[in-house]
Amino acid sequence: MEFKAYKMDGLGNDFVIIDQRNKIIELSKKEIIKICDRNFIGCDQLIVVKENKNLDASLEFFNSDGSISGACGNGTRCVAYLLSKENNKKEINVWTSSATLKSIILNNNLVETQIGVPKIKWDEIPISENKNTKNLGIKILDENKNEHIGGTAINVGNPHVVFFVENINSFNIKEIGPAIENNRLFPEKCNVTLAKVINKNLIKVKVWERGAGLTKACGTAACAAAVAGNINGFTKEKTDIEFELGKLSIFIDAKNNIHMKGPVSEVREIDIKI
């Protein structure tokens, strides 16, 4: 099987985008995993674009382990940019399994997407028992075996837990991430973020993504970190979230809607033979 696809990224968080609006390309879980494998094409998530008669498109997201993801903020921004180049529109509306998302295309490859209202109730995230989602009381250890107890849980299309720590580099996220992702508290697993508050308008983060592992950036994790910072009184309604390769700007409006703004790459067409 041979077909064309697109490669894009948002701050290094990269995607293979397959357009199925005119031609259905049936992919098995095994084939999705192969495409995402960095020894083949390689990406954090695979995105399928499908026709939607009422909106610009419908999107389906797959993690690099082949599992389905309910939301992907950076991926949505990338597809919005791709569709805007195609139809010359500055506003793009897409269906995802978590919500219908509106994106605005700005200058200089900047795209702003409205992610929606975060869920903070234990059974909406979901977690397996009625706990205080502002502080789950999960213990993590730094490289010197010092204990840190915390974890703020939020759902922004998919479940996240955010730990505010003094130094994100003193924790081994490759160990902590999978341990918490697969913790019995999270029946649908979760994304894990280590966050350092720099000031009221800036948080530095490292992210372990459910089903994808360590990624250079994650749009929904940026939203979750901003909301968690706001809930805990660390940050204001407008916060920059800093990743390895740059920042995403998050704004929580008066109706508690999250808006995420940041850069996307240009579109690169690729050929896939599988």
N, C-alpha and C positions, 0 to 999 in steps of 0.2 A: 504493500500500500504506500502510495506516494501522494503528498499534498503540500500546499503552501500554508504557511502560518506566519505569525508576527512575533517579534521579540521586543519587549519594552521593560523598563524598570522605573521605579520611584525611589530615589536615594539608595540604589543598589539592591532593593527588594525587587527581584526580577521575575518575569512572567513569560510563558509561551501562550499566545492568544490564538485560538482556532475559531475561525468564522464558519459557522454552520448555517447561516441564513439562507444560502442558496444551494448548498450541498451538504448532506448529512454524512459525517465521518464517524462511524461507530468505533469507539476505542474501548478496549477492555481495561480493567484495573491494572493488569500487568503492563499493557502498552503505555498507560498514563505514567506509571512508575518509571518505565524506560525513558520516556521523553524528558521527565524531570531529572533523571540521573545526570550528574555533571560529567560523567564519562561519555555521555551521548550528546544531547542538546543542552540540558541543564537549566533548571529554574526552581524558584521557591514554590510557586503555584502554577497550575495550568488552568487557563480560563477558556470556557466555551461560550461563544456568542451565538445566541439563537434569535430567530425572528419573533417580534412581538407586535401585533397589529395596532396596539394602542400606545406603545412607547417606542423609544428608539431601538431598544433591544432587550432581551432577557439574558442574564449572565448566570453561569454555573461555575463554581470554583472547586478545584481539586488540589489537595495538598500533595507534597512530593512523595508521600507514602501511599498515595492513591485514595485516601479518605476524602469525603466531601466536607467542604467548609461553608458555613452559612454566610460569611461575610469576608470581604477583603477590601479594605479601604484604598490602599495604594493601587491594587488591581483595578478597582472601579474607576479611579482617576485616570489610569492609563488607557482603559477602554474608552472612556469619555473623550479623551484627546484624540484617539484613533477615529472614533465616529464623527467627531467635529471636523476633522480634516476631510472626511468623506462627504459629509452633507453640508459643510460650511455653516453650521449652527454654533452659536455660543452657549446654548443651554442644552444639555443632554439628560434625558430621563431613562433610567434602566430599572428593570425588575431584578431583584435578587430574592432568595428564599427568606431572607430576614426582613426586607423592606424594599419599597420603591425608592431609589436614590436619585436625587437631582444634583447635577454637576454644572458648574459655571466655568467656561474656558476663559482664562485671563491672558494677559500678555506674557511673553518670555517663558513659554512652556509651563506656566503656573495653572493648576487646576484646583478649584475648591469644590468639595463634595459635602452635601448635608447628610450626615450619618444617621440622624434620628435621636430619640430620647433614650438615654441609658437605662438599663434595668438594674436595680440594686437589691431587690427582695431575694431572699435565699432560694425560694422555689422557682424564681424566674431565671436565675443565672445558668443552670441550676447547681445547687450544692445538695448533698444527700441528707443533711439534717438542718434544723432551724438554728442557725448560728448568727452572731453579729457580723454582718458582711463588711462592716467598716474595719473590723479587726478579727480575723479568723483565728488568731492565736497559733499560727503555724510557726514551728521553729526551723530556722535555717542556720547553718554554721559558716563562718568565714574561713579563710585559709589558716588562721591561727586558732581555730576551734572556738572562737567567741560566738556565743549564741545571740541571734536576733529573732525576736518573736513578733509576728505581725501578719500582714497580708490583707489587702482590701480587695474584695471580689466585686466585679462589675460585668454585665453583659452588654456589649455594643455590637450585637449581631452574632457574636460568639463569646464564650466565657473567658474572662481574664482574671488573674490575681496579680496585684501590684505590691511589691515590697519597697518601702522607703528606707534606704540605708545610707550610711555615711560615705562609703566608698564602693561603687559598683564593681570596681576591678579587684576588690579583695574577696569576692565570692566567685566560686567556680560554677558559672551558669550551666555548663555542660553536664554537671552532676545534679545541681539543684533543679534545673528545668524539667528533665524527664521524670524525676522523683515526684515533683508536685503535679506535673501534667497527668500522671497516672495515679495520683492519690485517690483513695476511695471516696474522699469528700466530693470529687468531681465526676459524676456519672457519665458526662459527655466529654471528659478530659478538659484541659484548659490551657490557655497561653500564660506564660509566666514572664513578668517584667521586674527587673531590678531598677530602681529609680533613685536618683540623687537630686534633691532640690537645691538648685544654685541660687535662685532668688524667686520672688513672687511671680515672675514671668518666664522662668526657664527651669526645665527639668532635663537632666541627662539620663538616658536609659540604655539598658541592654535587654534584648528580648529573645526568649525561647518560644517558638511558635508550635502550637499543637499540630502534630502531623507533618511539620516541616523542619523542626529543629532550630538551631541558631541562625537567625537571619540578620542582614545588615540594617534592615528597617522593617517596621510593621505599622500600617496605618491605624488599624483598630487598637493596637497596643498604645499608640500615641494618644488616641482618644481616651482609652481607659486610664492611662497615667494622668492625663489632664483632669478627668473627672475625679479620680481618686485624690489628686492633689487638692482639688477644690473642696471635696467632702471633708478632708482632714484639715482644712484651713491653711494649707501650705502655699496655695497659689490662687490667683484671681481668675476671672471668667475667661481671660485671654492668656494663653500660655504657649510658649514655644517648647517643643519636645525635640531634643538633640540626639541624633543617631551618629554613627561612625562617619557618614558621608554628608551630613547636613541636617537641616531642621524641617519639621512640619509645624505649622501654626494652627493651634486649636482654639476655637471660640465657642463658648457655651452661651446661647442667647437667653432672652427672658423667658422663653417657653421651654427651656432646658434642652433644646435641640443642639446637637454637636455639629460644628462646621469644621472641616479639615482642609487646610490649604497647603500646597507644596508643589515642588517641581516634578515633571515627568520627562523621560528621555524622548528623543525622536523615535519614530516607528521604523523598525528594521524588518524587512520581509525575509523569511527563511524557507528552505525546502526541507521537508521531513520525509524520510523513507524508512518505513518500519515493517 
